[in-house]
């Protein structure tokens, strides 16, 4: 029942004088109506659960969207480490897509393999760097990390050595900072760092076409969001929509040219300073992560081509002279044998070069400062390169281009880092072989895995690099067929890799098959050693190498690959031939052990039984020998040698 306005007015005038009961009687209105008017019930506020449900709807939407995108494998999975076998891990080949937003053909690491579960005997080293860290143009097997791996393996045979190189072309400290938490989780015994040349033009750098701005917080946040498929979907949708409004131009040229063209940065400019700040901030984060886990780190200063690299871009900026003018003055001082003054001018010319592919001198100062701040040693690679260069100034003697070392240069970097490891006692705890440093270095270099094909590939890569901006202008570019002219089959394989995107592994397999055809077993082994060095987990390469050597009756060298294969995963083939070769060398006990092992895998091999009979004969156990040769003939009744041996043994046993 609703009260009229007149009734409400009367109640308001009399509510102080009359009780509710009397008001009800006077107006002839139910008491509860009067009470509800005088004391209206308060509205119950919506329960908190309502707000929670309202808030959870968009959250649940994105959760289910993320789950759905993952179920349908949308976008990229940026899990840092992926299985290459059931027990082995490598750096995710797709991880570079996290840092390159507009580049279709992205780089990848040199794919070093390590155990998913670290053993007590394992000594594990991680390398952080860019293209120079990866060993360009000799990738994947020419980096300084391979020298360190080989020297450690030589000197510490009782330790399992794992050197994992995470360096990639065209990345910088943003990518390395992002990978660092995953590296720390793998329990490294040591981290080596050689980085800084790509800080301006590498992915997400302040001067890069891939830049997301100059705020480190924002850039690092954007990198972390890439782990979510929902973010990838949003980003791809925006990119698709933007593509509808703009004309797509196919990217051409080297990655170096695509990342930096026309991005000129003057000395002491705002962008120049922001690049240094970016480098220092990201490096501090990296080193703090290592320090928190008590992981030893060794830093390296940056070397580059000073003497033989003309400045890429000279410009008049502020009150600074143009880079080319200073470079020519340096040449004059060099000609006058004023080496110290020439070195200073070459460095100044490099710092004035407005195309900042070579790290400015300030970067090495930051590296030294970081070493002092975190109490980490710094290897002065820059100074060491100068010391062993003609005139005391680094040039083409140790550089293939503006900043990538020669193969010998990479070995020297490895040697310098190793000597620092030795000085800091950052080495395996197992007993080492007794060798002088000269012997260690000599053996490591002599056994360095490298082939003719790798040399040609590196040469072609440099020719291709220098056939593009900034070495030449676009109108000076020549067709690949004019720049690279293969002279033989191995050259043609390198050309195939460069021109037709044939894989590195594929061209090496073809080279190995070619060497077998022409019976050049020396280069066959060099090529297979390179393949095995890169893919030590592919047991088929050990089998193939051993088979070719056995067919050629090169038993001593075949033994090496058979035992390597046996150590990874023994089988009837490797066991049998290890037994046969040991038997031929008079090592009866070893021969017998391997042959019996082979029979456990396959007891239907007549050749294995026949050779086992030979073991028993050499031990004067003729009855067992006869039993073994009888088993051989049951499998292959027409086995001529076994028949002859059976006859001889029957005569001996009868006596």
C-alpha positions in Angstrom: 0.0 0.0 0.0 1.3 3.4 -1.0 0.8 6.6 1.2 -0.6 9.7 -0.4 1.3 13.0 -0.1 -1.4 14.3 2.3 -1.0 11.2 4.5 2.8 11.6 4.5 2.5 15.2 5.5 0.1 14.4 8.4 2.5 11.7 9.6 5.5 14.0 9.5 3.5 16.6 11.6 2.4 14.1 14.2 5.1 11.5 14.4 6.7 13.1 17.5 3.4 13.3 19.4 1.8 9.9 18.5 3.1 6.4 18.5 3.1 4.3 15.4 0.1 2.4 16.7 -2.0 5.6 17.2 -0.8 6.9 13.8 -2.1 3.7 12.3 -5.5 4.0 14.0 -6.0 7.7 13.1 -5.2 7.1 9.4 -6.7 3.6 9.3 -3.5 2.3 7.7 -1.7 -0.9 8.6 1.0 -0.4 11.1 3.7 -2.0 9.0 3.1 0.6 6.2 3.7 3.4 8.8 6.8 1.7 10.1 8.2 1.2 6.6 7.7 4.9 5.8 9.3 6.1 9.1 12.1 3.6 8.9 12.6 2.6 5.2 14.6 -0.6 4.8 18.2 0.1 3.7 19.1 -1.3 0.3 21.4 -4.3 0.5 24.6 -3.4 -1.4 25.6 -5.9 -4.1 27.6 -8.7 -2.6 31.4 -8.7 -3.2 31.0 -11.9 -5.2 29.1 -10.0 -7.8 32.1 -7.6 -8.3 34.5 -10.5 -8.4 32.5 -12.2 -11.1 32.3 -9.0 -13.1 36.0 -8.5 -12.8 36.9 -12.1 -13.5 35.0 -12.2 -16.9 37.7 -10.3 -18.9 40.5 -12.1 -17.0 39.0 -15.5 -17.7 38.5 -14.5 -21.3 42.2 -13.8 -21.7 43.2 -16.9 -19.8 41.1 -19.1 -22.0 42.2 -17.2 -25.1 45.9 -17.8 -24.1 45.1 -21.5 -23.4 43.4 -21.8 -26.8 46.2 -20.2 -28.7 48.7 -22.5 -27.0 46.6 -25.6 -27.8 46.5 -24.6 -31.5 50.2 -23.7 -31.5 49.6 -20.1 -32.5 52.7 -18.0 -33.0 56.0 -18.8 -31.5 56.9 -20.9 -28.4 59.7 -19.0 -26.7 60.6 -21.7 -24.3 64.3 -20.9 -23.9 65.7 -24.4 -24.0 64.3 -27.2 -26.2 65.1 -30.9 -26.5 67.2 -32.0 -29.4 67.2 -35.6 -28.0 65.5 -37.1 -24.9 68.4 -35.9 -22.7 70.0 -33.0 -24.6 69.0 -29.3 -24.8 69.8 -26.5 -27.2 68.8 -22.8 -27.3 65.4 -22.5 -29.0 66.0 -21.8 -32.7 63.0 -19.5 -32.8 64.0 -17.3 -29.8 65.3 -14.5 -32.0 61.8 -13.8 -33.2 61.3 -12.4 -29.7 63.6 -9.5 -30.5 63.1 -8.9 -34.2 59.7 -7.4 -34.9 60.0 -6.5 -38.6 62.7 -8.9 -39.9 61.5 -12.0 -41.6 64.8 -13.9 -41.8 66.1 -13.9 -38.2 69.4 -15.2 -36.9 69.9 -18.2 -34.6 72.6 -19.4 -32.3 75.3 -22.0 -33.2 73.1 -24.6 -31.5 75.5 -25.9 -28.9 74.2 -29.0 -27.1 74.2 -29.7 -23.4 72.7 -32.2 -21.0 69.3 -31.5 -19.6 70.4 -32.8 -16.2 73.9 -31.5 -15.2 76.1 -34.2 -13.7 78.6 -33.9 -10.9 81.5 -34.3 -13.4 80.2 -31.5 -15.7 82.0 -28.2 -16.2 79.5 -25.9 -17.9 80.4 -22.5 -19.5 78.0 -20.1 -21.2 79.1 -17.5 -23.8 77.1 -14.2 -24.2 77.7 -12.2 -27.3 76.7 -11.2 -30.8 78.0 -12.1 -34.3 81.6 -11.8 -33.1 80.7 -14.1 -30.1 79.2 -16.6 -32.6 82.3 -16.6 -34.8 81.0 -14.9 -37.9 81.9 -15.5 -40.8 83.1 -18.9 -39.6 79.9 -19.9 -37.9 79.0 -22.3 -36.5 82.4 -23.9 -35.9 84.9 -21.1 -35.9 84.0 -19.2 -32.7 86.4 -18.7 -29.8 84.1 -20.9 -27.7 85.2 -23.9 -29.7 88.8 -23.2 -28.8 87.8 -23.1 -25.1 85.8 -26.3 -25.5 88.7 -28.1 -27.2 91.3 -26.9 -24.8 89.3 -27.9 -21.7 88.4 -31.3 -23.2 92.1 -31.9 -23.9 93.3 -30.9 -20.5 90.5 -32.4 -18.3 89.6 -35.8 -19.7 87.8 -36.8 -16.5 85.4 -33.9 -16.7 82.4 -33.5 -19.1 83.0 -30.2 -20.8 80.0 -28.2 -22.0 80.6 -24.8 -23.6 77.2 -23.3 -24.7 77.4 -20.3 -26.9 74.3 -18.2 -26.9 75.7 -15.5 -29.2 73.7 -14.5 -32.3 74.1 -12.1 -35.2 72.4 -8.6 -34.8 71.3 -9.0 -31.2 72.6 -6.9 -28.3 72.3 -6.7 -24.5 68.5 -6.6 -24.6 68.4 -10.2 -25.9 71.3 -11.3 -23.6 69.5 -9.7 -20.6 66.3 -11.6 -21.5 68.1 -14.9 -21.8 70.1 -14.5 -18.6 67.5 -15.9 -16.1 67.2 -19.0 -18.2 71.0 -19.3 -18.4 71.3 -18.9 -14.6 68.8 -21.8 -14.1 71.2 -24.1 -16.0 73.8 -23.8 -13.2 76.8 -22.5 -15.2 80.2 -22.8 -13.7 81.3 -19.7 -15.6 80.0 -17.1 -18.0 82.1 -15.3 -20.6 80.9 -12.1 -22.1 82.0 -10.5 -25.4 79.4 -8.0 -26.4 78.8 -4.3 -27.3 79.4 -3.7 -31.0 75.6 -4.1 -31.8 74.3 -1.8 -29.1 73.1 0.8 -31.5 71.8 -1.2 -34.5 71.2 -4.6 -33.0 67.6 -5.7 -32.4 65.8 -3.1 -30.2 68.9 -0.9 -30.1 68.4 2.9 -30.0 69.4 3.3 -33.6 67.9 0.1 -35.0 65.1 -0.2 -37.5 63.8 -2.7 -34.8 63.7 -0.1 -32.0 60.9 0.1 -29.6 62.1 3.4 -28.1 64.8 4.4 -25.6 63.1 3.4 -22.3 64.8 0.2 -21.0 61.8 -0.5 -18.8 59.4 -0.4 -21.6 61.6 -2.4 -24.0 62.3 -5.1 -21.5 58.6 -5.3 -20.6 57.7 -5.7 -24.2 60.2 -8.5 -24.6 58.8 -10.3 -21.5 55.2 -9.9 -22.9 56.3 -11.8 -26.1 56.1 -15.0 -24.0 52.3 -14.7 -24.1 50.5 -15.9 -27.3 47.7 -13.3 -26.6 50.3 -10.5 -26.9 51.6 -12.1 -30.1 48.1 -12.2 -31.5 47.5 -8.5 -30.6 50.8 -7.5 -32.1 50.2 -9.5 -35.3 46.7 -8.0 -35.6 48.0 -4.5 -35.4 50.8 -5.3 -37.9 48.2 -6.8 -40.3 46.0 -3.8 -40.0 48.9 -1.4 -40.6 49.9 -3.5 -43.6 46.6 -2.8 -45.2 47.3 0.9 -45.1 50.9 0.8 -46.3 52.7 -0.8 -49.3 54.8 -3.8 -48.4 58.4 -3.7 -49.6 60.3 -6.9 -49.7 63.5 -6.6 -47.6 66.7 -7.3 -49.4 70.4 -7.1 -48.6 72.4 -8.3 -45.7 71.0 -8.2 -42.2 73.6 -5.7 -41.3 72.4 -3.4 -44.1 68.7 -3.9 -43.2 69.2 -3.1 -39.5 71.0 0.2 -39.8 70.7 2.0 -43.1 70.6 5.8 -42.9 70.6 5.7 -39.1 73.5 8.1 -38.5 74.5 8.9 -34.9 76.9 11.7 -34.2 79.5 11.6 -31.4 78.0 12.8 -28.1 74.5 13.1 -29.5 71.5 12.2 -27.5 71.1 8.9 -29.3 74.8 8.2 -28.8 74.5 8.7 -25.0 71.3 6.7 -24.9 73.1 3.8 -26.5 75.8 3.9 -23.8 73.2 4.1 -21.1 71.3 1.2 -22.6 74.4 -0.9 -22.7 75.5 -0.1 -19.1 72.0 -0.6 -17.7 71.4 -4.0 -19.4 74.9 -5.2 -18.5 74.4 -4.2 -14.8 71.2 -6.3 -14.8 73.1 -9.3 -16.3 76.0 -9.1 -13.9 73.7 -8.6 -10.9 71.8 -11.8 -11.9 75.1 -13.7 -12.0 76.4 -12.1 -8.7 73.2 -13.1 -6.9 73.9 -16.8 -7.8 77.7 -16.5 -7.1 78.4 -17.4 -10.8 81.9 -16.4 -12.0 81.9 -14.0 -15.0 84.8 -12.9 -17.2 84.3 -9.8 -19.4 86.2 -9.1 -22.6 86.9 -5.7 -24.1 85.9 -5.1 -27.7 88.4 -5.2 -30.6 87.8 -3.9 -34.1 89.5 -3.0 -37.4 91.2 0.4 -36.7 94.0 0.6 -39.3 92.4 -0.8 -42.4 88.7 0.3 -42.1 87.9 3.6 -43.7 85.1 5.4 -41.8 81.7 4.4 -43.2 80.0 7.8 -42.7 81.8 11.1 -42.1 79.7 14.1 -41.2 80.0 17.6 -39.7 78.4 17.4 -36.3 78.7 20.1 -33.6 82.4 21.1 -33.4 83.8 17.6 -34.2 85.9 17.1 -37.4 84.7 14.6 -40.0 85.8 11.0 -39.4 87.5 10.7 -42.8 89.7 13.7 -42.2 91.0 12.2 -38.9 91.5 8.8 -40.5 93.7 10.3 -43.2 95.7 12.1 -40.6 96.2 8.8 -38.8 97.5 7.3 -42.1 100.0 10.1 -42.3 101.2 9.6 -38.8 101.5 5.8 -39.5 103.6 6.5 -42.6 105.8 8.7 -40.5 106.2 5.9 -37.9 104.5 7.9 -35.2 102.6 4.7 -34.1 101.2 6.0 -30.8 99.8 9.1 -32.4 98.5 7.1 -35.3 96.7 4.7 -32.9 95.0 7.5 -31.1 93.9 9.1 -34.4 92.6 5.8 -35.8 90.5 5.4 -32.6 89.2 8.9 -32.8 88.2 8.4 -36.4 86.4 5.2 -35.4 84.5 7.1 -32.7 83.6 9.9 -35.1 82.2 7.4 -37.7 78.5 8.2 -37.6 77.6 4.7 -38.7 78.1 2.9 -35.3 78.8 -0.7 -36.2 82.1 -0.5 -34.3 81.6 0.1 -30.6 82.9 3.5 -29.5 85.9 3.7 -27.1 83.5 4.7 -24.3 82.1 1.1 -24.4 85.4 -0.4 -23.3 85.6 2.1 -20.5 82.1 1.0 -19.3 83.2 -2.7 -19.5 86.2 -1.9 -17.2 84.0 0.0 -14.8 81.5 -2.8 -14.7 84.4 -5.2 -13.9 85.5 -3.1 -11.0 81.9 -2.6 -9.7 81.1 -6.3 -9.7 84.6 -7.5 -8.9 84.7 -9.5 -12.2 88.0 -9.8 -14.2 88.2 -8.1 -17.6 90.3 -9.5 -20.5 91.7 -6.7 -22.5 91.2 -8.2 -26.0 91.5 -4.8 -27.7 94.9 -4.2 -26.2 96.1 -7.8 -26.9 95.1 -7.5 -30.6 97.1 -4.3 -30.9 100.1 -5.8 -29.2 100.4 -8.6 -31.8 99.5 -6.5 -34.8 102.1 -4.8 -37.2 102.7 -1.2 -36.0 100.8 -2.1 -32.8 97.5 -1.2 -34.4 94.8 -3.8 -35.3 93.9 -4.1 -39.0 93.2 -6.7 -41.6 95.9 -8.9 -40.0 93.3 -10.0 -37.4 90.0 -8.8 -38.9 88.0 -10.1 -41.9 86.0 -6.8 -42.1 85.2 -3.9 -39.8 85.0 -5.9 -36.6 84.8 -9.7 -37.1 88.1 -11.5 -36.4 89.9 -13.9 -38.7 89.9 -17.5 -37.7 93.3 -17.0 -36.0 91.8 -13.9 -34.3 89.0 -16.0 -32.8 91.5 -18.6 -31.5 93.5 -15.8 -29.9 90.3 -14.5 -28.1 89.7 -18.1 -26.9 93.3 -18.3 -25.7 93.0 -15.0 -23.9 89.8 -16.0 -22.1 91.3 -19.4 -21.2 94.4 -17.7 -19.7 92.0 -15.5 -17.6 90.1 -18.6 -16.5 93.4 -20.2 -15.4 94.4 -17.0 -13.5 91.0 -16.9 -11.7 91.0 -20.7 -11.2 87.7 -20.9 -13.0 88.4 -24.4 -14.3 87.2 -28.0 -13.7 88.0 -29.5 -10.3 89.2 -32.8 -11.7 92.8 -33.5 -12.2 94.3 -32.0 -15.4 96.9 -33.5 -17.7 100.4 -32.2 -17.2 101.2 -29.9 -20.1 102.8 -26.5 -20.5 100.6 -23.6 -21.7 102.5 -23.7 -25.0 101.7 -27.4 -25.5 98.1 -26.9 -24.6 97.7 -24.1 -27.1 99.6 -25.9 -29.8 97.6 -29.1 -29.6 94.3 -27.2 -29.4 95.1 -25.3 -32.5 96.4 -28.3 -34.4 93.2 -30.3 -33.7 90.8 -27.4 -34.3 87.9 -28.7 -36.3 87.7 -26.8 -39.6 87.4 -27.9 -43.3 88.1 -26.4 -46.7 84.4 -26.0 -47.2 84.2 -23.9 -44.0 87.0 -21.7 -45.3 85.3 -21.1 -48.6 81.9 -20.4 -47.0 83.5 -17.8 -44.7 85.2 -16.2 -47.7 81.9 -16.0 -49.6 80.1 -14.5 -46.6 82.6 -11.7 -46.4 82.4 -11.1 -50.2 78.6 -10.9 -49.9 78.8 -8.6 -46.9 81.1 -6.2 -48.7 78.9 -6.3 -51.8 76.2 -4.3 -49.9 75.7 -1.1 -48.1 77.6 0.4 -46.2 80.7 -0.9 -48.0 79.3 0.2 -51.3 76.2 2.1 -52.6 73.2 0.3 -54.0 74.2 1.2 -57.6 77.6 -0.3 -57.1 76.2 -3.7 -56.1 77.0 -6.7 -58.4 75.0 -9.8 -59.0 76.0 -12.7 -56.7 77.3 -14.6 -59.8 79.8 -11.9 -60.4 81.0 -11.6 -56.8 81.3 -15.4 -56.2 82.8 -17.5 -59.0 83.1 -21.2 -57.9 86.2 -22.9 -59.2 85.5 -26.5 -58.1 82.9 -28.7 -56.6 83.6 -27.6 -53.0 83.3 -23.9 -54.1 80.0 -24.8 -55.8 78.7 -26.2 -52.5 79.5 -23.0 -50.7 77.8 -21.1 -53.5 74.8 -23.4 -53.1 74.6 -22.5 -49.4 74.8 -18.7 -50.2 72.5 -18.6 -53.2 69.9 -21.3 -52.7 69.6 -21.4 -48.9 70.8 -25.0 -48.8 71.5 -25.9 -45.2 75.0 -25.8 -43.7 74.7 -29.5 -42.6 73.5 -30.6 -46.1 76.5 -29.0 -48.0 78.9 -30.6 -45.5 77.3 -34.0 -46.1 77.7 -33.6 -49.8 81.3 -32.6 -49.4 82.0 -35.7 -47.3 80.4 -37.9 -49.9 82.4 -36.2 -52.6 85.7 -36.9 -50.8 84.8 -40.6 -50.4 84.1 -40.8 -54.2 87.6 -39.4 -55.0 89.2 -41.4 -52.1 90.4 -38.3 -50.4 90.1 -39.6 -46.9 92.1 -36.8 -45.2 89.6 -34.2 -46.2 86.7 -36.6 -45.7 87.7 -36.9 -42.1 88.1 -33.2 -41.7 84.6 -32.7 -43.0 83.1 -35.4 -40.9 84.9 -34.1 -37.8 83.3 -30.7 -38.4 79.9 -32.3 -38.7 80.4 -34.4 -35.5 81.8 -31.4 -33.7 78.6 -29.5 -34.5 76.2 -32.4 -34.0 77.9 -34.8 -31.5 74.5 -36.4 -30.7 73.8 -37.7 -34.3 75.2 -41.2 -34.0 74.6 -41.8 -37.7 77.6 -39.6 -38.5 79.9 -41.9 -36.4 78.4 -45.0 -38.2 78.9 -43.4 -41.6 82.4 -42.3 -41.0 83.4 -45.7 -39.5 81.8 -47.6 -42.4 83.7 -45.6 -45.0 87.0 -46.1 -43.2 86.3 -49.9 -42.8 85.5 -50.2 -46.5 88.8 -48.5 -47.2 90.6 -50.8 -44.7 91.7 -47.8 -42.6 91.1 -49.6 -39.4 93.1 -47.5 -36.9 91.1 -44.4 -37.7 87.9 -46.3 -37.9 88.5 -47.4 -34.3 88.3 -43.8 -33.1 84.8 -43.2 -34.5 83.6 -46.7 -33.4 84.6 -46.1 -29.8 83.0 -42.7 -29.8 79.8 -44.2 -31.1 80.0 -47.0 -28.6 80.4 -44.5 -25.7 77.2 -42.7 -26.8 75.1 -45.8 -27.5 76.7 -49.2 -28.0 75.2 -51.5 -30.6 76.1 -54.8 -32.4 77.9 -53.0 -35.2 80.3 -50.9 -33.1 80.9 -53.7 -30.6 81.7 -56.2 -33.3 84.2 -54.0 -35.1 85.8 -52.8 -31.9 86.3 -56.5 -31.1 87.7 -57.4 -34.6 90.2 -54.5 -34.6 91.3 -55.3 -31.1 91.8 -58.9 -32.1 93.9 -57.9 -35.1 96.0 -55.8 -32.8 96.5 -58.7 -30.4 94.4 -57.2 -27.6 92.5 -60.4 -26.9 90.7 -59.5 -23.7 89.4 -56.3 -25.1 88.4 -58.1 -28.3 86.6 -60.8 -26.4 84.7 -58.3 -24.3 83.5 -56.3 -27.3 82.5 -59.4 -29.3 80.5 -60.9 -26.5 78.8 -57.5 -26.1 77.9 -57.5 -29.8 76.3 -61.0 -29.5 74.1 -59.7 -26.7 72.7 -57.2 -29.2 72.6 -59.7 -32.1 73.6 -63.4 -31.9 72.8 -64.0 -35.5 76.0 -62.5 -36.9 78.3 -65.2 -38.3 81.3 -62.8 -38.5 81.1 -62.0 -34.8 81.0 -65.7 -33.9 83.9 -66.4 -36.2 86.1 -63.7 -34.7 85.1 -64.8 -31.2 86.5 -68.2 -32.1 89.8 -66.4 -32.9 89.8 -65.0 -29.4 89.4 -68.4 -27.8 92.1 -69.8 -30.0 94.5 -67.1 -28.8 93.6 -68.1 -25.2 94.1 -71.9 -26.0 90.4 -72.6 -25.3 89.9 -74.7 -28.4 86.6 -76.3 -27.3 85.0 -72.8 -26.9 86.5 -71.8 -30.2 84.9 -74.8 -31.9 81.6 -74.0 -30.4 81.8 -70.4 -31.6 82.8 -71.4 -35.2 79.9 -74.0 -35.2 77.5 -71.2 -34.3 79.0 -69.1 -37.2 78.3 -72.0 -39.7 74.8 -72.6 -38.4 74.1 -69.0 -39.4 76.1 -69.0 -42.7 76.8 -72.6 -43.8 78.8 -71.5 -46.8 81.2 -69.3 -44.7 84.5 -70.4 -46.3 86.9 -69.2 -43.7 84.7 -70.6 -40.9 84.6 -74.0 -42.6 88.4 -74.1 -42.8 88.8 -73.1 -39.2 86.2 -75.7 -38.1 88.2 -78.4 -39.7 91.4 -77.3 -38.0 89.8 -77.0 -34.6 88.1 -80.5 -34.9 91.6 -82.0 -35.5 93.0 -80.2 -32.4 90.0 -81.1 -30.2 90.2 -84.8 -31.2 93.8 -85.0 -30.0 
